[in-house]
Amino acid sequence: MPQFDALIEKNKRDFDTRLAKARLLMAAAEWTDAMDELLEIVMRDKTWNDQVARKNIVAILELLSPPKAKGEQPVPGKSAGGIELTGKAAALDDPQAELVSKYRRKLSMALN
């Protein structure tokens, strides 16, 4: 997306362009690139445009997280409340779970 990249290169705080680029990336299901653009917005201005960047990242993470079935058996390596107990070992079994976990951490660090 060279047209976006040129504008962003001129002005790193061009959040409208970053958001437009992220939305096109989301439409193309390029989740990591979209979340990277959105994280740039969050890191530079957490509250810009009613926190739209943060909200979009959360929406992507929810979309990528597998739904839990009712009455589902406990997940090995997690507590009853869903807290991860086994660390990276469990996430290595599922690359999508690792991606979700990675970007949750990145978002958390950007917000704190």
C-alpha positions as CSV (number, residue, x, y, z in Angstrom):
1,M,0.0,0.0,0.0
2,P,2.5,2.5,-1.2
3,Q,0.1,5.4,-1.3
4,F,-0.5,5.1,2.5
5,D,3.2,4.4,3.3
6,A,4.3,7.6,1.5
7,L,1.8,9.7,3.5
8,I,2.7,8.0,6.8
9,E,6.4,8.5,6.1
10,K,5.9,12.2,5.8
11,N,3.9,12.4,9.0
12,K,4.1,9.6,11.5
13,R,1.1,11.1,13.4
14,D,-1.2,10.9,10.3
15,F,-3.7,8.7,12.2
16,D,-6.5,9.0,9.6
17,T,-4.2,7.5,7.0
18,R,-3.0,4.8,9.4
19,L,-6.6,3.9,10.3
20,A,-7.6,3.8,6.6
21,K,-4.6,1.5,5.9
22,A,-5.5,-0.7,8.9
23,R,-9.1,-1.0,7.7
24,L,-7.9,-2.1,4.2
25,L,-5.6,-4.6,5.8
26,M,-8.5,-5.9,7.9
27,A,-10.7,-6.3,4.8
28,A,-7.9,-8.4,3.3
29,A,-7.6,-10.5,6.5
30,E,-4.0,-9.3,7.0
31,W,-4.5,-9.2,10.8
32,T,-1.0,-8.8,12.0
33,D,-0.2,-5.9,9.7
34,A,-3.5,-4.3,10.6
35,M,-2.9,-4.6,14.3
36,D,0.6,-3.2,13.9
37,E,-0.8,-0.1,12.3
38,L,-3.4,0.2,15.0
39,L,-0.8,-0.3,17.7
40,E,1.2,2.6,16.3
41,I,-1.8,4.9,16.8
42,V,-2.3,3.6,20.3
43,M,1.4,4.1,21.2
44,R,1.4,7.7,19.9
45,D,-2.1,8.8,21.2
46,K,-4.2,6.4,23.2
47,T,-7.3,8.5,23.2
48,W,-7.3,9.6,19.5
49,N,-10.8,9.5,17.9
50,D,-12.5,8.0,20.9
51,Q,-9.9,5.1,21.2
52,V,-10.9,3.7,17.8
53,A,-7.5,2.0,17.3
54,R,-7.7,0.2,20.6
55,K,-11.3,-0.8,19.9
56,N,-10.4,-2.2,16.5
57,I,-7.5,-4.2,18.0
58,V,-9.9,-5.7,20.6
59,A,-12.4,-6.5,17.9
60,I,-9.7,-8.3,15.8
61,L,-8.5,-10.3,18.9
62,E,-12.1,-11.3,19.6
63,L,-12.6,-12.4,16.0
64,L,-9.4,-14.5,16.1
65,S,-10.2,-16.1,19.4
66,P,-12.0,-19.4,19.1
67,P,-15.5,-19.4,20.6
68,K,-16.0,-21.4,23.8
69,A,-18.7,-24.0,23.6
70,K,-21.2,-24.2,26.4
71,G,-20.4,-26.9,28.9
72,E,-16.9,-27.1,27.4
73,Q,-14.4,-29.2,29.4
74,P,-11.7,-27.3,31.2
75,V,-8.8,-26.3,29.0
76,P,-5.5,-28.0,30.0
77,G,-3.1,-25.4,31.4
78,K,-5.8,-22.9,32.3
79,S,-7.6,-22.3,35.6
80,A,-11.4,-22.3,35.8
81,G,-11.4,-18.5,35.2
82,G,-9.3,-18.9,32.0
83,I,-6.0,-17.8,33.5
84,E,-3.1,-19.3,31.6
85,L,-1.0,-21.5,33.9
86,T,1.4,-23.2,31.6
87,G,2.8,-20.3,29.7
88,K,4.3,-20.6,26.2
89,A,4.1,-24.4,26.1
90,A,0.3,-24.4,25.6
91,A,0.3,-21.6,23.1
92,L,2.9,-23.3,20.9
93,D,0.3,-26.0,20.1
94,D,-2.0,-23.4,18.5
95,P,-0.4,-20.6,16.3
96,Q,-3.5,-18.6,16.3
97,A,-3.7,-18.6,20.1
98,E,-0.1,-17.5,20.2
99,L,-0.9,-14.6,17.8
100,V,-3.8,-13.5,20.0
101,S,-1.7,-13.8,23.1
102,K,1.2,-11.8,21.6
103,Y,-1.0,-8.9,20.5
104,R,-2.9,-8.8,23.8
105,R,0.5,-8.4,25.5
106,K,1.5,-5.7,23.0
107,L,-1.8,-3.8,23.5
108,S,-1.4,-4.1,27.2
109,M,2.1,-2.7,27.1
110,A,1.0,0.2,24.8
111,L,-1.8,1.1,27.2
112,N,0.3,1.1,30.4
